[in-house]
């Protein structure tokens, strides 16, 4: 039997980056806030202490920080004509589990999107003409602007202690930073991290070719830092156990190292952990959210009424919960109608591996977000006229640390086993490096999210079905950009190199990135978007859905900085506009 709890002012679903930011901001407004998290409570000292956190088997091979596929998984297919099958282990991406979410095991790379990305369709049409747009693409504007986003990017970076070198402060382009970034209102909170040998070598080669390398912006702090919430972080020690791991040193920003230590002390905030939200409830009109239902670890079901409902989980669960709750109209790729599930996008991973005879990169030294990059071939930073594609990628060298189980730098034609395999691994371990190109993913009509008709979760609810394949636009872009990477690599005179652009169909098996976006997108038109620029659901004004699910497409940058900025933006608009006059915020 469902048990009904007393009403609260706000209920927040998910206590990762987005949910923690909004919960903290609304608690500061004096509202009673309840956060509901599907996974366990995470704490650095207990869960990520230095004695246990450097365990590759536990955290990489066995994926301890990721959602258990027994709890919930997705089904996948490449196109609508196929029958989707369930993912029984996480490969392509790594959804997080517990407070902090995927922010616990992220790398920490913290780019801002460029100003033109927020009106991408209009921008490309104005610059190249409508006829130049590939027929398969369904790009959209975000309904917001750089000017509206920039203050909230700054808020997120100050909370995270992001390290870097500004390339553009109020229009003043500065040497050593990224010359392609939008105008910033201030410098990064902490200076750039010190650079290992590999990134330095790459930066020198890129500079010799006329490019302008810069330190990759990183939410691994470079020095002791106390954020606006009074939470102190310690400088990164380049331990090499970062991506896929929690941080024992309080150096990698996450909700558990920057927000929750302050939020949990507020008397008007309550967290329910190991509780899975089953549905967002609405009244008989469907125009007002009344709360949520959830199930706890004992199997008991509860109804939590609330005046405002914030859905701030991982992209997949944001969209699935909206589909299960009947919020909006499910997207149909045949009729091109409906918005829930529309414009799902991913990212396009490319790279070049270089083998040297006379280098020592000490690959065990690393961090998730230390490195040098260039942006000359990202997004629309280069002329796309006549190329037959749009988009691009962030080219960078970011040594994450060569862990002993997974790192096998072997040249082509190496035997698969035996003494020759061992000797080749020994010869190349110290002298191999990689240049990556994390590139854009542009939306198409047949890349979308829906409920699977065949497979259900342990509660009897349909799993989320991913229908996705790389657009021809993106594969052409991948080849072009990877060729540019290869030119830089060749100038470094390696003994040999492997050039790997993204090719063929998307596979769920190898890890690529957790940068899954879209499905409940923002925009200015309710016919083609699910939320307005305030992240407020069209026609359900007390319901907000916040996260990368709002991206109409994915540029060549990591999404977390923008997720954080959107969370601050939504919280600001709720505080400054919605609470003063509840209802749809159209022109605020």
C-alpha positions in Angstrom: 0.0 0.0 0.0 1.3 3.5 -0.9 2.0 5.6 2.1 1.6 9.4 1.7 4.0 11.8 3.4 3.5 15.4 4.4 3.9 17.9 1.6 7.2 19.7 1.1 8.0 22.9 -0.8 10.4 21.2 -3.3 11.4 17.6 -4.2 14.6 17.1 -6.2 15.2 13.8 -8.0 18.9 13.0 -8.2 21.7 14.3 -6.0 24.5 14.6 -8.6 25.7 17.9 -9.9 22.4 19.3 -11.1 20.2 18.2 -8.3 22.7 19.2 -5.6 23.1 22.7 -7.0 19.4 23.3 -7.2 18.7 21.8 -3.8 21.3 24.0 -2.2 20.1 27.2 -4.0 16.4 26.6 -3.1 17.3 25.7 0.5 19.1 29.0 0.7 15.9 30.6 -0.4 14.3 29.2 2.7 12.3 26.5 1.1 12.0 23.0 2.6 13.8 20.7 0.1 13.8 16.9 -0.1 16.3 15.2 -2.3 15.7 11.6 -3.5 18.7 9.6 -4.7 18.4 6.1 -6.2 21.9 5.0 -5.0 23.7 5.1 -1.6 25.1 8.1 0.3 28.7 8.6 -0.8 31.4 10.2 1.4 35.0 10.8 0.5 36.6 9.8 3.8 34.7 6.5 4.0 34.2 5.5 0.4 37.2 7.0 -1.3 40.0 6.9 1.3 43.6 6.6 0.1 43.9 3.0 1.4 41.2 1.6 -0.9 40.5 4.0 -3.8 43.4 3.1 -6.0 41.9 -0.2 -7.0 41.6 -0.7 -10.8 39.9 -4.1 -10.5 37.2 -2.7 -8.2 36.4 0.6 -9.9 37.3 0.1 -13.6 36.8 -3.6 -14.3 33.9 -4.1 -11.9 32.5 -0.6 -12.2 31.6 -0.2 -8.6 30.6 3.5 -8.9 28.3 2.8 -11.8 24.6 2.0 -11.7 24.1 -1.8 -11.5 22.5 -3.1 -14.7 20.4 -5.4 -12.4 18.9 -2.2 -10.9 18.2 -0.6 -14.3 19.7 -0.7 -17.8 18.9 0.4 -21.4 18.1 -1.5 -24.6 19.9 -0.4 -27.7 19.7 -0.6 -31.5 21.1 1.4 -34.4 17.9 2.1 -36.3 14.1 1.8 -35.9 13.9 -1.3 -38.1 15.9 -3.4 -35.5 14.7 -5.0 -32.3 16.6 -3.5 -29.4 18.5 -5.7 -27.0 19.4 -4.9 -23.4 22.9 -3.8 -22.2 23.9 -6.3 -19.6 27.2 -4.6 -18.8 28.1 -0.9 -19.2 30.4 -0.3 -22.1 29.8 2.8 -24.2 29.0 5.0 -21.2 29.0 4.8 -17.4 25.9 6.1 -15.5 26.7 6.8 -11.9 25.0 5.5 -8.7 24.7 7.3 -5.4 25.1 10.9 -4.2 27.4 12.7 -6.5 26.3 10.6 -9.5 28.6 10.3 -12.4 30.4 13.4 -11.1 32.2 11.1 -8.7 34.0 9.2 -11.4 34.2 11.9 -14.2 37.5 13.1 -15.6 36.9 16.8 -14.6 37.3 18.5 -18.0 35.2 21.6 -17.7 34.7 23.5 -21.0 32.1 26.2 -21.6 30.2 25.8 -24.9 30.9 28.6 -27.4 28.4 31.5 -27.9 27.2 30.3 -31.3 26.4 26.9 -30.0 23.3 28.3 -28.2 21.8 29.3 -31.6 23.5 26.7 -33.8 20.8 26.2 -36.4 20.3 29.9 -37.0 24.0 30.6 -36.9 24.9 27.9 -39.5 22.0 28.8 -41.7 23.0 32.5 -41.7 26.6 31.7 -42.4 26.4 29.0 -45.0 22.8 29.1 -46.2 20.0 26.6 -45.7 21.0 24.6 -48.8 24.4 23.7 -47.2 22.7 21.9 -44.2 22.9 18.1 -44.7 19.4 16.7 -45.1 19.8 14.2 -42.2 20.4 16.8 -39.5 17.7 18.3 -37.3 19.7 20.9 -35.4 17.9 23.3 -33.1 18.6 26.6 -31.2 18.6 26.4 -27.4 16.2 29.3 -26.7 18.9 30.9 -24.6 22.0 33.0 -25.2 25.6 33.2 -24.2 24.9 36.4 -22.3 22.3 34.6 -20.2 24.5 31.6 -19.6 27.9 33.2 -18.8 27.1 34.3 -15.2 26.0 30.8 -14.4 29.1 29.2 -16.0 31.1 31.5 -13.6 29.0 30.3 -10.7 29.7 26.7 -11.4 33.5 27.2 -11.9 33.7 29.1 -8.6 31.9 26.2 -6.8 34.1 23.6 -8.5 37.4 25.6 -8.2 38.0 25.1 -11.9 41.7 25.5 -12.9 42.7 27.1 -16.2 43.8 30.1 -18.1 41.2 32.5 -19.5 41.6 33.2 -23.2 39.0 36.0 -23.4 38.0 38.3 -20.5 35.3 40.8 -21.5 36.5 40.7 -25.1 40.2 41.0 -24.3 41.9 38.0 -25.9 44.8 36.8 -23.8 47.9 34.9 -24.7 48.1 31.3 -23.3 44.3 30.8 -23.0 41.8 29.4 -25.5 41.3 32.2 -28.1 38.1 30.7 -29.3 36.1 30.8 -26.1 33.3 33.3 -25.5 34.0 36.5 -23.5 34.3 35.6 -19.8 33.5 37.9 -16.9 36.6 36.8 -14.9 39.6 34.5 -14.7 39.4 30.9 -13.6 39.3 30.4 -9.8 42.6 28.5 -9.7 45.6 28.6 -12.1 46.3 25.9 -14.7 47.6 22.5 -13.5 51.3 21.8 -14.1 51.7 19.9 -17.3 53.3 16.5 -17.7 55.7 15.8 -20.6 53.2 14.4 -23.1 50.9 17.5 -23.1 54.0 19.8 -23.2 55.4 17.9 -26.2 52.1 18.1 -28.0 51.7 21.8 -27.3 55.1 22.6 -28.7 54.3 20.6 -31.9 51.0 22.4 -32.3 52.5 25.8 -31.7 55.2 25.1 -34.4 52.4 24.4 -36.8 50.7 27.8 -36.1 48.1 26.6 -33.6 47.4 28.2 -30.2 47.5 25.5 -27.5 46.1 26.1 -24.1 45.7 24.2 -20.8 42.6 22.1 -20.7 40.1 23.7 -18.2 40.0 21.3 -15.3 37.9 20.9 -12.2 40.8 19.3 -10.5 42.1 22.2 -8.4 45.8 23.2 -8.8 46.1 24.7 -5.3 44.2 24.7 -2.0 40.9 26.3 -2.6 37.8 27.2 -0.5 34.7 27.7 -2.6 31.8 30.1 -1.9 30.0 27.5 0.2 33.0 27.3 2.6 34.1 23.9 1.4 37.9 23.4 1.0 39.6 21.3 -1.6 43.3 20.2 -1.9 45.6 20.4 -4.9 45.7 17.5 -7.4 48.7 15.1 -6.9 48.5 13.4 -10.3 48.0 10.1 -8.7 46.8 8.5 -11.9 43.5 7.1 -10.4 40.9 9.7 -11.4 38.7 8.8 -14.3 36.3 6.0 -13.0 37.4 6.6 -9.4 36.4 8.9 -6.6 39.0 11.3 -5.4 40.7 10.6 -2.0 42.4 13.9 -2.0 39.4 16.3 -2.2 41.0 17.6 -5.4 38.4 16.6 -8.0 35.2 18.7 -7.9 32.0 16.7 -7.5 28.8 17.3 -5.6 30.2 15.3 -2.6 33.4 17.4 -2.5 31.9 20.9 -3.1 28.2 21.1 -2.3 26.8 18.3 -0.2 29.1 18.9 2.8 27.4 22.4 3.1 23.9 21.3 2.0 23.6 18.4 4.4 24.0 20.8 7.4 21.0 22.9 6.5 17.9 22.1 8.6 15.5 22.6 5.7 17.2 19.9 3.6 16.5 16.2 3.8 18.0 13.4 1.7 16.4 10.1 1.0 19.0 7.6 -0.4 18.6 4.2 -1.9 15.2 5.3 -3.0 14.1 5.1 -6.6 11.5 7.5 -8.0 8.8 5.6 -9.9 6.7 8.4 -11.3 6.1 12.1 -11.3 2.5 12.7 -10.3 0.2 15.3 -11.9 -3.3 16.5 -11.2 -6.4 15.5 -13.3 -5.6 18.3 -15.7 -2.1 17.1 -16.3 -1.0 20.8 -16.0 0.4 20.7 -12.5 2.9 18.3 -10.9 1.7 17.2 -7.4 4.8 15.2 -6.3 6.4 11.9 -6.9 6.1 8.3 -5.9 9.2 6.3 -4.9 10.2 2.9 -3.5 12.7 2.5 -0.7 15.3 -0.2 -0.1 12.8 -2.2 2.0 10.4 -2.3 -0.9 7.9 0.1 0.7 6.2 2.6 -1.7 5.7 6.3 -0.7 4.1 9.3 -2.2 6.0 12.6 -1.6 3.7 15.6 -2.4 5.5 18.8 -3.3 4.7 22.3 -4.7 7.7 22.2 -7.0 9.2 19.1 -8.6 12.8 19.1 -10.0 14.0 16.2 -12.1 17.8 16.3 -12.2 19.0 12.7 -12.8 21.3 11.4 -15.5 20.1 12.0 -19.1 18.6 8.5 -19.6 16.6 8.6 -16.3 15.3 12.1 -16.9 13.8 11.1 -20.2 12.6 7.7 -19.1 10.8 9.2 -16.0 9.1 11.7 -18.3 7.9 9.0 -20.6 6.8 6.8 -17.7 4.9 9.8 -16.2 3.2 10.7 -19.4 4.8 14.2 -19.4 4.7 15.6 -23.0 4.0 13.6 -26.1 6.4 10.7 -26.9 8.5 11.5 -30.0 7.6 9.6 -33.2 10.3 9.6 -35.9 7.8 8.7 -38.6 5.5 11.7 -38.1 8.3 13.9 -36.6 5.8 14.8 -33.9 6.2 14.7 -30.1 9.1 16.0 -28.0 9.8 13.5 -25.2 12.7 11.5 -26.5 13.5 13.8 -29.4 17.1 14.8 -30.5 19.2 12.2 -28.6 22.9 12.7 -29.3 26.2 11.3 -28.2 29.8 12.2 -28.9 32.3 11.1 -31.6 35.6 9.8 -30.2 38.7 9.8 -32.4 42.4 9.7 -31.8 46.0 9.0 -32.8 48.4 6.8 -30.8 52.1 7.5 -31.2 55.0 5.1 -30.5 58.4 6.5 -29.9 61.9 5.0 -29.3 63.5 7.8 -27.3 60.7 9.2 -25.0 59.8 8.5 -21.4 56.3 9.8 -20.6 56.0 8.2 -17.1 52.4 7.2 -18.0 51.5 6.3 -14.4 51.6 10.0 -13.7 48.2 11.5 -14.7 44.9 12.9 -13.9 41.5 12.9 -15.5 41.7 16.5 -16.7 45.3 17.6 -17.0 46.6 18.4 -20.5 46.9 20.8 -23.3 44.5 21.3 -26.2 43.8 23.2 -29.4 40.4 24.4 -30.7 41.2 25.3 -34.3 39.2 22.3 -35.6 36.3 22.4 -33.1 32.7 23.3 -33.8 32.6 26.1 -36.4 36.1 27.5 -35.6 37.1 26.6 -39.2 35.4 27.2 -42.5 33.1 24.4 -43.4 32.3 25.6 -46.9 32.3 22.7 -49.3 33.4 20.1 -46.8 30.0 18.3 -46.7 29.7 18.3 -43.0 29.4 20.5 -39.9 30.9 20.2 -36.4 34.3 19.4 -35.1 36.3 18.4 -32.1 38.5 19.4 -29.2 42.0 18.1 -29.9 44.1 17.5 -26.8 46.5 15.3 -24.9 45.2 14.4 -21.4 47.1 11.6 -19.8 44.8 10.1 -17.2 47.3 7.6 -15.8 48.3 4.2 -17.1 46.7 1.8 -14.7 48.3 -1.7 -14.7 45.4 -3.9 -15.9 43.9 -1.8 -18.7 46.9 -0.1 -20.2 48.4 -2.1 -23.1 50.2 0.2 -25.5 51.0 -2.2 -28.3 51.8 -1.4 -32.0 50.0 -3.1 -34.8 50.9 -6.7 -35.7 52.1 -7.5 -32.1 51.5 -11.1 -31.2 48.5 -11.7 -29.0 50.4 -13.6 -26.3 53.8 -15.1 -25.4 57.3 -13.7 -24.9 57.2 -11.4 -27.9 54.0 -9.9 -26.6 55.6 -9.3 -23.2 58.7 -7.8 -24.7 56.8 -5.4 -27.0 54.7 -4.3 -24.0 57.8 -3.6 -22.0 59.4 -1.7 -24.9 56.4 0.5 -25.4 55.0 1.1 -22.0 56.9 4.3 -21.2 57.3 5.7 -24.7 53.7 5.7 -26.0 51.3 8.7 -26.0 47.9 9.5 -27.5 46.2 12.6 -29.0 42.5 12.5 -28.6 39.7 14.4 -30.5 36.4 14.4 -28.7 34.0 15.7 -31.3 30.5 16.8 -31.8 27.4 14.7 -32.4 24.7 16.3 -34.4 21.1 15.2 -34.1 19.1 13.3 -36.7 15.4 12.4 -37.0 16.0 8.7 -36.2 18.3 9.1 -33.2 15.9 9.2 -30.2 14.8 7.7 -26.9 11.7 5.7 -26.2 10.2 3.0 -23.9 11.1 -0.5 -24.9 8.0 -2.7 -25.6 9.8 -6.0 -24.6 12.0 -5.5 -21.6 11.2 -4.3 -18.1 13.0 -3.3 -14.9 12.6 -5.1 -11.5 9.6 -2.9 -10.8 7.8 -4.0 -14.0 8.4 -0.7 -15.9 9.6 -0.6 -19.5 13.3 0.0 -19.9 14.5 3.0 -21.9 15.3 2.1 -25.5 18.2 3.9 -27.3 17.9 4.2 -31.0 21.2 5.7 -32.2 23.8 5.5 -35.0 26.5 8.0 -36.0 25.2 10.4 -38.7 27.2 10.5 -42.0 27.8 14.1 -41.2 29.6 13.1 -38.0 31.6 10.3 -39.7 32.8 12.7 -42.4 33.7 15.2 -39.6 35.6 12.5 -37.7 37.7 11.6 -40.7 38.6 15.2 -41.4 39.5 16.2 -37.9 41.4 13.0 -37.2 43.5 13.7 -40.3 44.4 17.1 -38.7 45.4 15.3 -35.5 47.6 13.0 -37.6 49.4 15.9 -39.2 50.3 17.2 -35.7 51.4 13.7 -34.7 53.5 13.2 -37.8 55.4 16.4 -37.0 56.4 14.9 -33.7 58.4 12.2 -35.5 57.1 9.0 -33.9 58.4 5.6 -34.8 54.9 4.7 -35.9 51.4 5.8 -35.2 47.8 4.5 -35.3 45.2 6.8 -36.7 41.6 6.0 -35.5 38.7 8.1 -36.6 35.2 7.0 -35.6 33.9 4.7 -38.4 31.0 2.4 -38.9 28.0 1.9 -36.6 27.7 2.8 -33.0 28.5 -0.1 -30.7 27.5 -0.3 -27.0 30.5 -2.5 -26.2 33.6 -0.3 -26.0 33.7 2.7 -23.7 33.5 5.9 -25.6 32.2 8.6 -23.2 29.4 9.2 -20.8 28.4 12.3 -22.7 24.9 11.3 -23.6 22.6 14.2 -24.2 19.1 15.3 -25.4 15.8 13.6 -25.3 14.0 16.3 -23.3 15.4 19.4 -25.0 15.2 23.1 -24.4 14.0 25.6 -26.9 11.6 28.5 -27.7 8.9 26.4 -29.4 6.8 23.9 -27.5 6.2 22.0 -30.7 9.9 21.0 -30.9 11.2 21.3 -27.4 10.2 19.9 -23.9 11.4 22.7 -21.7 11.7 26.4 -22.1 14.9 28.4 -21.4 14.3 28.2 -17.7 14.3 24.4 -17.9 10.5 24.6 -17.1 8.3 22.0 -18.7 5.9 23.5 -21.2 2.4 23.4 -19.8 3.5 22.0 -16.4 5.0 25.2 -14.9 5.9 23.7 -11.5 8.0 20.9 -13.1 11.6 21.5 -14.1 13.8 18.9 -15.9 17.5 19.8 -15.6 20.6 18.2 -17.1 22.2 17.2 -20.3 18.8 15.9 -21.4 18.2 19.6 -22.4 20.9 19.8 -25.0 19.4 19.9 -28.6 22.7 18.6 -30.0 26.2 18.0 -28.6 29.2 20.2 -29.6 32.8 19.1 -29.4 33.1 19.7 -25.7 32.5 17.8 -22.4 29.0 18.6 -21.1 29.5 18.9 -17.3 30.3 22.6 -17.2 27.1 23.4 -19.2 25.0 21.0 -17.0 26.2 22.9 -13.9 25.5 26.3 -15.6 22.0 25.2 -16.6 21.4 24.1 -13.0 22.4 27.4 -11.6 20.3 29.1 -14.3 17.2 27.2 -13.5 17.7 27.8 -9.7 18.2 31.5 -10.4 15.1 31.8 -12.5 13.0 29.9 -9.9 14.2 32.1 -7.1 14.0 35.4 -8.9 10.9 34.9 -11.1 8.9 31.7 -10.5 8.5 32.0 -6.7 7.4 35.6 -7.0 4.8 34.7 -9.6 4.2 31.0 -10.0 3.4 30.0 -13.5 5.0 29.7 -16.9 8.1 32.0 -17.2 8.1 33.0 -20.9 9.8 36.4 -21.0 11.5 36.5 -17.6 
